[in-house]
Amino acid sequence: MFSGIALISLIVAVGQGLLGRPDMSITGNGSYAGMLRWYQDASGPEYPGAGVISIHVLFYRLAMILWALWTAFYMVDIMKWAWTCFSKPVYWRPFWTKKKVV
């Protein structure tokens, strides 16, 4: 049951990660995720330094697909382990064993 819930959660997360638009946290000056406005209405004798660290969204999508594939293969291993544990005819295992005093 839990493996099925985990599998459905994985499918939803991968769909949102690969098909959705990442939140770029762009705020201020009327900017939003689709448009960035660089504007400064007043400055001193020297312009302030600005820098941007940016990568293309395809790198984000590549990282998401690699994570999704790794998680999917790992999920298959977990489901194999869960099925073998479920299919064994052992109903109760003690958490610890008592030592016999001789």
Backbone as XML, in Angstrom:
<?xml version="1.0"?>
<chain id="A" units="angstrom">
  <residue number="1" name="MET">
    <atom name="N" x="0.812" y="-1.188" z="0.000"/>
    <atom name="CA" x="0.000" y="0.000" z="0.000"/>
    <atom name="C" x="0.859" y="1.256" z="0.000"/>
  </residue>
  <residue number="2" name="PHE">
    <atom name="N" x="1.868" y="1.263" z="0.912"/>
    <atom name="CA" x="2.734" y="2.433" z="0.977"/>
    <atom name="C" x="3.589" y="2.573" z="-0.277"/>
  </residue>
  <residue number="3" name="SER">
    <atom name="N" x="3.955" y="1.438" z="-0.876"/>
    <atom name="CA" x="4.719" y="1.513" z="-2.122"/>
    <atom name="C" x="3.885" y="2.149" z="-3.222"/>
  </residue>
  <residue number="4" name="GLY">
    <atom name="N" x="2.598" y="1.826" z="-3.267"/>
    <atom name="CA" x="1.709" y="2.445" z="-4.260"/>
    <atom name="C" x="1.562" y="3.936" z="-4.038"/>
  </residue>
  <residue number="5" name="ILE">
    <atom name="N" x="1.440" y="4.345" z="-2.774"/>
    <atom name="CA" x="1.342" y="5.770" z="-2.459"/>
    <atom name="C" x="2.634" y="6.481" z="-2.854"/>
  </residue>
  <residue number="6" name="ALA">
    <atom name="N" x="3.783" y="5.850" z="-2.571"/>
    <atom name="CA" x="5.064" y="6.446" z="-2.933"/>
    <atom name="C" x="5.212" y="6.547" z="-4.444"/>
  </residue>
  <residue number="7" name="LEU">
    <atom name="N" x="4.753" y="5.537" z="-5.165"/>
    <atom name="CA" x="4.835" y="5.555" z="-6.627"/>
    <atom name="C" x="3.957" y="6.659" z="-7.218"/>
  </residue>
  <residue number="8" name="ILE">
    <atom name="N" x="2.758" y="6.817" z="-6.698"/>
    <atom name="CA" x="1.872" y="7.892" z="-7.173"/>
    <atom name="C" x="2.473" y="9.257" z="-6.842"/>
  </residue>
  <residue number="9" name="SER">
    <atom name="N" x="3.040" y="9.406" z="-5.657"/>
    <atom name="CA" x="3.689" y="10.669" z="-5.290"/>
    <atom name="C" x="4.860" y="10.974" z="-6.211"/>
  </residue>
  <residue number="10" name="LEU">
    <atom name="N" x="5.611" y="9.941" z="-6.574"/>
    <atom name="CA" x="6.731" y="10.128" z="-7.491"/>
    <atom name="C" x="6.253" y="10.598" z="-8.858"/>
  </residue>
  <residue number="11" name="ILE">
    <atom name="N" x="5.191" y="10.003" z="-9.360"/>
    <atom name="CA" x="4.660" y="10.391" z="-10.667"/>
    <atom name="C" x="4.189" y="11.844" z="-10.641"/>
  </residue>
  <residue number="12" name="VAL">
    <atom name="N" x="3.506" y="12.236" z="-9.584"/>
    <atom name="CA" x="3.026" y="13.624" z="-9.475"/>
    <atom name="C" x="4.201" y="14.590" z="-9.361"/>
  </residue>
  <residue number="13" name="ALA">
    <atom name="N" x="5.210" y="14.238" z="-8.559"/>
    <atom name="CA" x="6.370" y="15.128" z="-8.380"/>
    <atom name="C" x="7.156" y="15.285" z="-9.673"/>
  </residue>
  <residue number="14" name="VAL">
    <atom name="N" x="7.325" y="14.199" z="-10.406"/>
    <atom name="CA" x="8.057" y="14.288" z="-11.670"/>
    <atom name="C" x="7.274" y="15.123" z="-12.671"/>
  </residue>
  <residue number="15" name="GLY">
    <atom name="N" x="5.961" y="14.934" z="-12.732"/>
    <atom name="CA" x="5.137" y="15.740" z="-13.640"/>
    <atom name="C" x="5.217" y="17.220" z="-13.324"/>
  </residue>
  <residue number="16" name="GLN">
    <atom name="N" x="5.178" y="17.564" z="-12.042"/>
    <atom name="CA" x="5.274" y="18.969" z="-11.652"/>
    <atom name="C" x="6.676" y="19.520" z="-11.894"/>
  </residue>
  <residue number="17" name="GLY">
    <atom name="N" x="7.682" y="18.697" z="-11.668"/>
    <atom name="CA" x="9.051" y="19.171" z="-11.822"/>
    <atom name="C" x="9.474" y="19.346" z="-13.268"/>
  </residue>
  <residue number="18" name="LEU">
    <atom name="N" x="9.042" y="18.444" z="-14.135"/>
    <atom name="CA" x="9.483" y="18.511" z="-15.525"/>
    <atom name="C" x="8.569" y="19.362" z="-16.392"/>
  </residue>
  <residue number="19" name="LEU">
    <atom name="N" x="7.294" y="19.386" z="-16.099"/>
    <atom name="CA" x="6.363" y="20.113" z="-16.949"/>
    <atom name="C" x="6.009" y="21.488" z="-16.399"/>
  </residue>
  <residue number="20" name="GLY">
    <atom name="N" x="6.221" y="21.698" z="-15.124"/>
    <atom name="CA" x="5.886" y="22.988" z="-14.519"/>
    <atom name="C" x="7.002" y="23.999" z="-14.718"/>
  </residue>
  <residue number="21" name="ARG">
    <atom name="N" x="6.726" y="25.208" z="-14.348"/>
    <atom name="CA" x="7.728" y="26.266" z="-14.425"/>
    <atom name="C" x="8.337" y="26.447" z="-13.036"/>
  </residue>
  <residue number="22" name="PRO">
    <atom name="N" x="9.666" y="26.469" z="-12.938"/>
    <atom name="CA" x="10.285" y="26.624" z="-11.615"/>
    <atom name="C" x="10.047" y="28.018" z="-11.046"/>
  </residue>
  <residue number="23" name="ASP">
    <atom name="N" x="9.923" y="28.092" z="-9.739"/>
    <atom name="CA" x="9.757" y="29.371" z="-9.063"/>
    <atom name="C" x="11.125" y="30.038" z="-8.994"/>
  </residue>
  <residue number="24" name="MET">
    <atom name="N" x="11.271" y="31.135" z="-9.722"/>
    <atom name="CA" x="12.560" y="31.805" z="-9.797"/>
    <atom name="C" x="12.726" y="32.858" z="-8.703"/>
  </residue>
  <residue number="25" name="SER">
    <atom name="N" x="11.706" y="33.072" z="-7.891"/>
    <atom name="CA" x="11.738" y="34.023" z="-6.767"/>
    <atom name="C" x="12.127" y="35.426" z="-7.227"/>
  </residue>
  <residue number="26" name="ILE">
    <atom name="N" x="11.590" y="35.851" z="-8.343"/>
    <atom name="CA" x="11.859" y="37.190" z="-8.860"/>
    <atom name="C" x="10.781" y="38.116" z="-8.327"/>
  </residue>
  <residue number="27" name="THR">
    <atom name="N" x="11.188" y="39.149" z="-7.618"/>
    <atom name="CA" x="10.242" y="40.098" z="-7.040"/>
    <atom name="C" x="10.780" y="41.505" z="-7.208"/>
  </residue>
  <residue number="28" name="GLY">
    <atom name="N" x="9.918" y="42.449" z="-7.005"/>
    <atom name="CA" x="10.328" y="43.849" z="-6.994"/>
    <atom name="C" x="10.257" y="44.518" z="-8.352"/>
  </residue>
  <residue number="29" name="ASN">
    <atom name="N" x="9.886" y="45.761" z="-8.333"/>
    <atom name="CA" x="9.870" y="46.628" z="-9.496"/>
    <atom name="C" x="8.977" y="46.090" z="-10.620"/>
  </residue>
  <residue number="30" name="GLY">
    <atom name="N" x="7.894" y="45.437" z="-10.265"/>
    <atom name="CA" x="6.974" y="44.915" z="-11.268"/>
    <atom name="C" x="7.497" y="43.703" z="-12.011"/>
  </residue>
  <residue number="31" name="SER">
    <atom name="N" x="8.562" y="43.061" z="-11.521"/>
    <atom name="CA" x="9.115" y="41.879" z="-12.179"/>
    <atom name="C" x="8.330" y="40.644" z="-11.772"/>
  </residue>
  <residue number="32" name="TYR">
    <atom name="N" x="8.336" y="39.663" z="-12.616"/>
    <atom name="CA" x="7.724" y="38.371" z="-12.326"/>
    <atom name="C" x="8.528" y="37.306" z="-13.041"/>
  </residue>
  <residue number="33" name="ALA">
    <atom name="N" x="8.090" y="36.054" z="-12.977"/>
    <atom name="CA" x="8.889" y="34.950" z="-13.505"/>
    <atom name="C" x="9.130" y="35.065" z="-15.005"/>
  </residue>
  <residue number="34" name="GLY">
    <atom name="N" x="8.218" y="35.683" z="-15.743"/>
    <atom name="CA" x="8.379" y="35.801" z="-17.184"/>
    <atom name="C" x="9.094" y="37.061" z="-17.628"/>
  </residue>
  <residue number="35" name="MET">
    <atom name="N" x="9.294" y="38.024" z="-16.731"/>
    <atom name="CA" x="9.927" y="39.281" z="-17.129"/>
    <atom name="C" x="10.697" y="39.883" z="-15.952"/>
  </residue>
  <residue number="36" name="LEU">
    <atom name="N" x="11.933" y="40.237" z="-16.209"/>
    <atom name="CA" x="12.782" y="40.845" z="-15.184"/>
    <atom name="C" x="13.099" y="42.270" z="-15.613"/>
  </residue>
  <residue number="37" name="ARG">
    <atom name="N" x="12.717" y="43.215" z="-14.794"/>
    <atom name="CA" x="12.968" y="44.628" z="-15.108"/>
    <atom name="C" x="14.169" y="45.119" z="-14.306"/>
  </residue>
  <residue number="38" name="TRP">
    <atom name="N" x="15.229" y="45.483" z="-15.032"/>
    <atom name="CA" x="16.401" y="46.070" z="-14.413"/>
    <atom name="C" x="16.215" y="47.579" z="-14.482"/>
  </residue>
  <residue number="39" name="TYR">
    <atom name="N" x="16.006" y="48.175" z="-13.378"/>
    <atom name="CA" x="15.775" y="49.615" z="-13.389"/>
    <atom name="C" x="16.270" y="50.195" z="-12.092"/>
  </residue>
  <residue number="40" name="GLN">
    <atom name="N" x="16.995" y="51.303" z="-12.211"/>
    <atom name="CA" x="17.422" y="52.026" z="-11.027"/>
    <atom name="C" x="17.285" y="53.497" z="-11.354"/>
  </residue>
  <residue number="41" name="ASP">
    <atom name="N" x="16.439" y="54.157" z="-10.617"/>
    <atom name="CA" x="16.120" y="55.529" z="-10.992"/>
    <atom name="C" x="17.132" y="56.553" z="-10.519"/>
  </residue>
  <residue number="42" name="ALA">
    <atom name="N" x="17.950" y="56.247" z="-9.549"/>
    <atom name="CA" x="18.935" y="57.215" z="-9.071"/>
    <atom name="C" x="20.225" y="56.489" z="-8.770"/>
  </residue>
  <residue number="43" name="SER">
    <atom name="N" x="21.320" y="57.146" z="-9.059"/>
    <atom name="CA" x="22.615" y="56.558" z="-8.745"/>
    <atom name="C" x="23.597" y="57.663" z="-8.412"/>
  </residue>
  <residue number="44" name="GLY">
    <atom name="N" x="24.678" y="57.286" z="-7.797"/>
    <atom name="CA" x="25.713" y="58.242" z="-7.430"/>
    <atom name="C" x="26.671" y="58.463" z="-8.595"/>
  </residue>
  <residue number="45" name="PRO">
    <atom name="N" x="27.846" y="58.947" z="-8.299"/>
    <atom name="CA" x="28.810" y="59.194" z="-9.370"/>
    <atom name="C" x="29.270" y="57.903" z="-10.057"/>
  </residue>
  <residue number="46" name="GLU">
    <atom name="N" x="29.251" y="56.802" z="-9.343"/>
    <atom name="CA" x="29.611" y="55.517" z="-9.952"/>
    <atom name="C" x="28.391" y="54.614" z="-9.926"/>
  </residue>
  <residue number="47" name="TYR">
    <atom name="N" x="28.249" y="53.847" z="-10.970"/>
    <atom name="CA" x="27.150" y="52.882" z="-10.997"/>
    <atom name="C" x="27.479" y="51.722" z="-10.073"/>
  </residue>
  <residue number="48" name="PRO">
    <atom name="N" x="26.488" y="51.239" z="-9.356"/>
    <atom name="CA" x="26.750" y="50.094" z="-8.489"/>
    <atom name="C" x="26.990" y="48.840" z="-9.332"/>
  </residue>
  <residue number="49" name="GLY">
    <atom name="N" x="27.803" y="47.968" z="-8.820"/>
    <atom name="CA" x="28.096" y="46.729" z="-9.526"/>
    <atom name="C" x="26.932" y="45.762" z="-9.422"/>
  </residue>
  <residue number="50" name="ALA">
    <atom name="N" x="26.688" y="45.074" z="-10.480"/>
    <atom name="CA" x="25.618" y="44.079" z="-10.499"/>
    <atom name="C" x="26.156" y="42.790" z="-11.099"/>
  </residue>
  <residue number="51" name="GLY">
    <atom name="N" x="25.638" y="41.700" z="-10.653"/>
    <atom name="CA" x="26.058" y="40.409" z="-11.187"/>
    <atom name="C" x="24.884" y="39.461" z="-11.282"/>
  </residue>
  <residue number="52" name="VAL">
    <atom name="N" x="24.982" y="38.570" z="-12.216"/>
    <atom name="CA" x="23.922" y="37.584" z="-12.418"/>
    <atom name="C" x="24.561" y="36.219" z="-12.558"/>
  </residue>
  <residue number="53" name="ILE">
    <atom name="N" x="24.028" y="35.269" z="-11.824"/>
    <atom name="CA" x="24.408" y="33.877" z="-12.007"/>
    <atom name="C" x="23.184" y="33.196" z="-12.596"/>
  </residue>
  <residue number="54" name="SER">
    <atom name="N" x="23.322" y="32.698" z="-13.798"/>
    <atom name="CA" x="22.154" y="32.173" z="-14.487"/>
    <atom name="C" x="22.539" y="30.963" z="-15.319"/>
  </residue>
  <residue number="55" name="ILE">
    <atom name="N" x="21.649" y="29.997" z="-15.360"/>
    <atom name="CA" x="21.805" y="28.856" z="-16.263"/>
    <atom name="C" x="20.490" y="28.681" z="-17.009"/>
  </residue>
  <residue number="56" name="HIS">
    <atom name="N" x="20.547" y="27.989" z="-18.081"/>
    <atom name="CA" x="19.355" y="27.778" z="-18.895"/>
    <atom name="C" x="18.417" y="26.803" z="-18.183"/>
  </residue>
  <residue number="57" name="VAL">
    <atom name="N" x="17.143" y="26.923" z="-18.431"/>
    <atom name="CA" x="16.152" y="26.075" z="-17.773"/>
    <atom name="C" x="16.303" y="24.607" z="-18.200"/>
  </residue>
  <residue number="58" name="LEU">
    <atom name="N" x="16.958" y="24.350" z="-19.314"/>
    <atom name="CA" x="17.179" y="22.953" z="-19.728"/>
    <atom name="C" x="18.087" y="22.217" z="-18.745"/>
  </residue>
  <residue number="59" name="PHE">
    <atom name="N" x="19.032" y="22.938" z="-18.106"/>
    <atom name="CA" x="19.861" y="22.296" z="-17.088"/>
    <atom name="C" x="19.010" y="21.880" z="-15.887"/>
  </residue>
  <residue number="60" name="TYR">
    <atom name="N" x="18.065" y="22.719" z="-15.519"/>
    <atom name="CA" x="17.132" y="22.379" z="-14.440"/>
    <atom name="C" x="16.321" y="21.143" z="-14.806"/>
  </residue>
  <residue number="61" name="ARG">
    <atom name="N" x="15.807" y="21.111" z="-16.033"/>
    <atom name="CA" x="15.006" y="19.965" z="-16.467"/>
    <atom name="C" x="15.855" y="18.698" z="-16.574"/>
  </residue>
  <residue number="62" name="LEU">
    <atom name="N" x="17.103" y="18.825" z="-16.992"/>
    <atom name="CA" x="17.996" y="17.671" z="-17.041"/>
    <atom name="C" x="18.248" y="17.131" z="-15.635"/>
  </residue>
  <residue number="63" name="ALA">
    <atom name="N" x="18.493" y="18.021" z="-14.682"/>
    <atom name="CA" x="18.683" y="17.583" z="-13.299"/>
    <atom name="C" x="17.431" y="16.902" z="-12.764"/>
  </residue>
  <residue number="64" name="MET">
    <atom name="N" x="16.262" y="17.426" z="-13.098"/>
    <atom name="CA" x="15.010" y="16.820" z="-12.643"/>
    <atom name="C" x="14.807" y="15.429" z="-13.244"/>
  </residue>
  <residue number="65" name="ILE">
    <atom name="N" x="15.117" y="15.251" z="-14.533"/>
    <atom name="CA" x="14.919" y="13.939" z="-15.156"/>
    <atom name="C" x="15.921" y="12.928" z="-14.605"/>
  </residue>
  <residue number="66" name="LEU">
    <atom name="N" x="17.150" y="13.350" z="-14.327"/>
    <atom name="CA" x="18.122" y="12.435" z="-13.723"/>
    <atom name="C" x="17.686" y="12.031" z="-12.322"/>
  </residue>
  <residue number="67" name="TRP">
    <atom name="N" x="17.195" y="13.000" z="-11.545"/>
    <atom name="CA" x="16.689" y="12.672" z="-10.206"/>
    <atom name="C" x="15.494" y="11.728" z="-10.293"/>
  </residue>
  <residue number="68" name="ALA">
    <atom name="N" x="14.603" y="11.976" z="-11.249"/>
    <atom name="CA" x="13.412" y="11.145" z="-11.388"/>
    <atom name="C" x="13.785" y="9.718" z="-11.783"/>
  </residue>
  <residue number="69" name="LEU">
    <atom name="N" x="14.735" y="9.553" z="-12.691"/>
    <atom name="CA" x="15.154" y="8.209" z="-13.086"/>
    <atom name="C" x="15.811" y="7.479" z="-11.928"/>
  </residue>
  <residue number="70" name="TRP">
    <atom name="N" x="16.682" y="8.165" z="-11.203"/>
    <atom name="CA" x="17.322" y="7.534" z="-10.053"/>
    <atom name="C" x="16.277" y="7.112" z="-9.026"/>
  </residue>
  <residue number="71" name="THR">
    <atom name="N" x="15.316" y="7.997" z="-8.745"/>
    <atom name="CA" x="14.274" y="7.682" z="-7.768"/>
    <atom name="C" x="13.398" y="6.537" z="-8.246"/>
  </residue>
  <residue number="72" name="ALA">
    <atom name="N" x="13.083" y="6.486" z="-9.532"/>
    <atom name="CA" x="12.246" y="5.407" z="-10.057"/>
    <atom name="C" x="12.948" y="4.061" z="-9.924"/>
  </residue>
  <residue number="73" name="PHE">
    <atom name="N" x="14.226" y="4.001" z="-10.279"/>
    <atom name="CA" x="14.959" y="2.732" z="-10.144"/>
    <atom name="C" x="15.080" y="2.329" z="-8.680"/>
  </residue>
  <residue number="74" name="TYR">
    <atom name="N" x="15.298" y="3.288" z="-7.807"/>
    <atom name="CA" x="15.376" y="2.997" z="-6.383"/>
    <atom name="C" x="14.020" y="2.520" z="-5.855"/>
  </residue>
  <residue number="75" name="MET">
    <atom name="N" x="12.937" y="3.114" z="-6.367"/>
    <atom name="CA" x="11.598" y="2.706" z="-5.948"/>
    <atom name="C" x="11.310" y="1.264" z="-6.357"/>
  </residue>
  <residue number="76" name="VAL">
    <atom name="N" x="11.775" y="0.860" z="-7.517"/>
    <atom name="CA" x="11.592" y="-0.526" z="-7.954"/>
    <atom name="C" x="12.309" y="-1.467" z="-7.000"/>
  </residue>
  <residue number="77" name="ASP">
    <atom name="N" x="13.524" y="-1.131" z="-6.584"/>
    <atom name="CA" x="14.243" y="-1.954" z="-5.616"/>
    <atom name="C" x="13.506" y="-2.022" z="-4.283"/>
  </residue>
  <residue number="78" name="ILE">
    <atom name="N" x="12.961" y="-0.905" z="-3.832"/>
    <atom name="CA" x="12.217" y="-0.898" z="-2.574"/>
    <atom name="C" x="10.958" y="-1.753" z="-2.688"/>
  </residue>
  <residue number="79" name="MET">
    <atom name="N" x="10.276" y="-1.677" z="-3.831"/>
    <atom name="CA" x="9.068" y="-2.493" z="-3.996"/>
    <atom name="C" x="9.400" y="-3.978" z="-4.054"/>
  </residue>
  <residue number="80" name="LYS">
    <atom name="N" x="10.529" y="-4.352" z="-4.668"/>
    <atom name="CA" x="10.951" y="-5.766" z="-4.655"/>
    <atom name="C" x="11.188" y="-6.230" z="-3.219"/>
  </residue>
  <residue number="81" name="TRP">
    <atom name="N" x="11.913" y="-5.407" z="-2.445"/>
    <atom name="CA" x="12.183" y="-5.758" z="-1.057"/>
    <atom name="C" x="10.894" y="-5.866" z="-0.254"/>
  </residue>
  <residue number="82" name="ALA">
    <atom name="N" x="9.967" y="-4.903" z="-0.455"/>
    <atom name="CA" x="8.702" y="-4.922" z="0.283"/>
    <atom name="C" x="7.884" y="-6.158" z="-0.077"/>
  </residue>
  <residue number="83" name="TRP">
    <atom name="N" x="7.897" y="-6.549" z="-1.343"/>
    <atom name="CA" x="7.119" y="-7.717" z="-1.743"/>
    <atom name="C" x="7.714" y="-8.991" z="-1.157"/>
  </residue>
  <residue number="84" name="THR">
    <atom name="N" x="9.030" y="-9.107" z="-1.131"/>
    <atom name="CA" x="9.628" y="-10.299" z="-0.523"/>
    <atom name="C" x="9.345" y="-10.351" z="0.973"/>
  </residue>
  <residue number="85" name="CYS">
    <atom name="N" x="9.366" y="-9.200" z="1.639"/>
    <atom name="CA" x="9.025" y="-9.179" z="3.068"/>
    <atom name="C" x="7.555" y="-9.530" z="3.285"/>
  </residue>
  <residue number="86" name="PHE">
    <atom name="N" x="6.697" y="-9.066" z="2.396"/>
    <atom name="CA" x="5.272" y="-9.332" z="2.529"/>
    <atom name="C" x="4.935" y="-10.787" z="2.225"/>
  </residue>
  <residue number="87" name="SER">
    <atom name="N" x="5.645" y="-11.387" z="1.293"/>
    <atom name="CA" x="5.292" y="-12.738" z="0.861"/>
    <atom name="C" x="5.863" y="-13.833" z="1.760"/>
  </residue>
  <residue number="88" name="LYS">
    <atom name="N" x="6.747" y="-13.507" z="2.683"/>
    <atom name="CA" x="7.266" y="-14.517" z="3.617"/>
    <atom name="C" x="6.180" y="-14.858" z="4.629"/>
  </residue>
  <residue number="89" name="PRO">
    <atom name="N" x="6.063" y="-16.129" z="4.982"/>
    <atom name="CA" x="4.996" y="-16.513" z="5.918"/>
    <atom name="C" x="5.358" y="-16.291" z="7.392"/>
  </residue>
  <residue number="90" name="VAL">
    <atom name="N" x="6.009" y="-15.227" z="7.715"/>
    <atom name="CA" x="6.348" y="-14.913" z="9.103"/>
    <atom name="C" x="5.420" y="-13.788" z="9.543"/>
  </residue>
  <residue number="91" name="TYR">
    <atom name="N" x="4.625" y="-14.066" z="10.565"/>
    <atom name="CA" x="3.630" y="-13.084" z="10.985"/>
    <atom name="C" x="4.143" y="-12.153" z="12.082"/>
  </residue>
  <residue number="92" name="TRP">
    <atom name="N" x="5.040" y="-12.646" z="12.888"/>
    <atom name="CA" x="5.524" y="-11.811" z="13.981"/>
    <atom name="C" x="6.977" y="-12.145" z="14.237"/>
  </residue>
  <residue number="93" name="ARG">
    <atom name="N" x="7.792" y="-11.111" z="14.304"/>
    <atom name="CA" x="9.196" y="-11.292" z="14.656"/>
    <atom name="C" x="9.456" y="-10.461" z="15.904"/>
  </residue>
  <residue number="94" name="PRO">
    <atom name="N" x="10.122" y="-11.031" z="16.874"/>
    <atom name="CA" x="10.424" y="-10.248" z="18.074"/>
    <atom name="C" x="11.468" y="-9.178" z="17.764"/>
  </residue>
  <residue number="95" name="PHE">
    <atom name="N" x="11.353" y="-8.061" z="18.467"/>
    <atom name="CA" x="12.318" y="-6.990" z="18.267"/>
    <atom name="C" x="13.681" y="-7.354" z="18.852"/>
  </residue>
  <residue number="96" name="TRP">
    <atom name="N" x="13.669" y="-8.142" z="19.901"/>
    <atom name="CA" x="14.911" y="-8.589" z="20.487"/>
    <atom name="C" x="14.684" y="-9.988" z="21.026"/>
  </residue>
  <residue number="97" name="THR">
    <atom name="N" x="15.752" y="-10.692" z="21.209"/>
    <atom name="CA" x="15.659" y="-12.044" z="21.752"/>
    <atom name="C" x="16.239" y="-12.053" z="23.155"/>
  </residue>
  <residue number="98" name="LYS">
    <atom name="N" x="15.609" y="-12.805" z="24.014"/>
    <atom name="CA" x="16.093" y="-12.924" z="25.382"/>
    <atom name="C" x="17.209" y="-13.972" z="25.428"/>
  </residue>
  <residue number="99" name="LYS">
    <atom name="N" x="18.224" y="-13.656" z="26.175"/>
    <atom name="CA" x="19.304" y="-14.607" z="26.331"/>
    <atom name="C" x="18.887" y="-15.672" z="27.339"/>
  </residue>
  <residue number="100" name="LYS">
    <atom name="N" x="19.176" y="-16.898" z="26.990"/>
    <atom name="CA" x="18.866" y="-17.990" z="27.894"/>
    <atom name="C" x="19.928" y="-18.097" z="28.981"/>
  </residue>
  <residue number="101" name="VAL">
    <atom name="N" x="19.463" y="-18.175" z="30.194"/>
    <atom name="CA" x="20.391" y="-18.317" z="31.323"/>
    <atom name="C" x="20.530" y="-19.789" z="31.615"/>
  </residue>
  <residue number="102" name="VAL">
    <atom name="N" x="21.749" y="-20.265" z="31.625"/>
    <atom name="CA" x="21.987" y="-21.691" z="31.839"/>
    <atom name="C" x="22.435" y="-21.942" z="33.248"/>
  </residue>
</chain>
